[in-house]
């Protein structure tokens, strides 16, 4: 609990059930009213209003509540609010989203309120509530109904909904009403006076003018005596799918809690208060966006990209989730983040860009670095069956990529619109099509993208490495040939001497575009960049005229004619601009590349990686306040200001846990063994562990110049200046002895 409590703060509200149900309104209107009136999300489906709470006296008159002295206090998994009644006595409300689709408002009331009622009430749009036997009806603990939701793709989902409490209701009321919907009890139709209770035969009458307006519902419970503990009011969201089956948003028997979720990750400390805090804050973000699986097309546990309509698996961010979730014991979500897409693979071998539980319409497409992510997960959590499934699916994907995006056999891969890279509104696309930014998802570009070509190279490399492990050794030479063709193209055709950076290539003329963008550093991931080019890349990272901004790393070079630190493109502030904003996704890629160069022996790369990693994490704090971490989509490279206008915090679009574990603590795990070699960061005392990997507990301690590695009962010592490496075979022999 100490790790969770350490994240407590008064200015957050996002709550999740660790299973796909989320209450995280970007701009809540009713945060300071009891209950959950602002909308929740059931994966991508918005559900709102939810419900509010009123305290009534014995006669049914409202007892007004005002904010208590402590106001709101958030921590992962709970939002606590203090309220004062008319007599100045304190009532405490604890809001939680529980596994199984339950929004809960639990109340501890002052003794003087014992003669009254606590009421959960809601207003539902009448046109979306089912009629007949699925309409508003009494249930054993409250009122239930079925509501139809529509997502951004125009697809419907029927959801069973219920408001209820812990015991037997004192009364239940339903009434159709014109006008608006507001969480203030005084504007509800029930505040006018007594209305009839719901008949046991239930339901609401059908008005002559049809289903316009709102259906108001209230369920009241007697306030318990002071010694009976809190009274919990709940709204239950129960998705109803028949084909494919939705086996659960309902929680499994071994339901996950926030405590057990955090416990599955190692603890981290390094003495830098922002790095320390951010490690656990990122674990919160991963839990907030966790999906249990067993949800139609989303069958495996995984992580959604973010809140609101991003609350589904998306390929572009799944590569990040694989890197981070491998640090949690078992690695189930890491494997699931890829397996979900392979389970829904298209007939031609391509992948959906996002997955919806109840349909696969308008899913788009995004490129991703599947090869590196697969190798990373397999290194820590080998699962032969999962590996074989991933090899088969990614082989099909690689053949589709080769067939459809490089029919010329150039070794470079085509981007057909500016959205599919996940990086829209950049000069790199305008270099080959003056209308690239206004044609949406139309497949009109012929841009050989440096980023997607690096992704392809890493995929071919991974498949070549894994072919023998899945019983397909004959495939290795084919994948190696594709890898080498790709490698030659990157180094010989995509290096731009004038820009001193890797750039895209025009797919019509096969001339380099020369446009400087952050993706030009991605070849660092291949390990094939020679010393001269590596120095040129690092010069750019230190040059304030190109990429050396105070906060790393602008997505487009500062000297790009369309550069904007504020995200303005053609005179308009964009939601997702890549013409100069810092995006944690690209910054993670570049730090990852520098980290790999450091491990190959380049001291300057290590120093740059350590410096940029610290500055990158420091960026993601409101005003630099160590108590207020965030994770927005993008930031200003000069001021560090986040895109607050979007409201999309807790966006999982990078791999910070992984970079801190490997960069600051220096812990690297692969198929051969364990290695400790931290970046030259100057932090004297670092702790990481225990990491549960391959059936072992691994921990690292750095003290001044010394390194200590513990694997179960075995302990190894070394210095920071040299890599300390222990093979799995050595560890196995130690176990046998």
Secondary structure, DSSP 8 states (H G I E B T S, - for coil): -HHHHTT-BSS---EE-SSSEEE--TT-SSTTSSEE-S-EEETTEEE---EEEEEE-TTS-B---EEEEEEEEEETTEEEEEEE-TTS-EEEEEEEEETTTEEEEEEE--GGGTTSEEEEEEEEEGGGB--GGGSSEE-SSEEEEEEEEE-TTS-EEEEEEEEEESS--SEEEEEEE-S---S-GGGSGGGGS------TT------TT-S-SEEEEEEEEE---GGG--EEEEEEEEEE-TTTTB--SS--TT---HHHHHHTB-EEE-S-HHHHHHHHHHHHHHHHTEE-S-BTTB-S-EE-SSSGGG-S-BHHHHHHHHHHHTTBTT-HHHHHHHHHHHHT--TTS---SB--SS--SS-------HHHHHHHHHHHS--HHHHHHHHHHHHHHHHHHHHHH-TT--S--EE-STTTTS--S-HHHHTT-TTTTTSTT-S---EE-HHHHHHHHHHHHHHHHHGGGGT-GGGHHHHHHHHHHHHHHHHHHSEETTTTEE--EETTT--B----BGGGGGGGGGT---HHHHHHHHHHHH-TTTT--SSS-BSB-TTSTT--TT-EETTEE-TT--SS-EEHHHHHHHHHHHHHHHHTT-HHHHHHHHHHHHHHHHHTBGGG-TT-B---SEE-TTT--B-GGG---S---S-HHHHIIIIIS-EEE-SSEEEE---S---SEEEEEEEEETTEEEEEEEETTEEEEEETTEEEEEETTS-EEEEHHHHHHHHH-
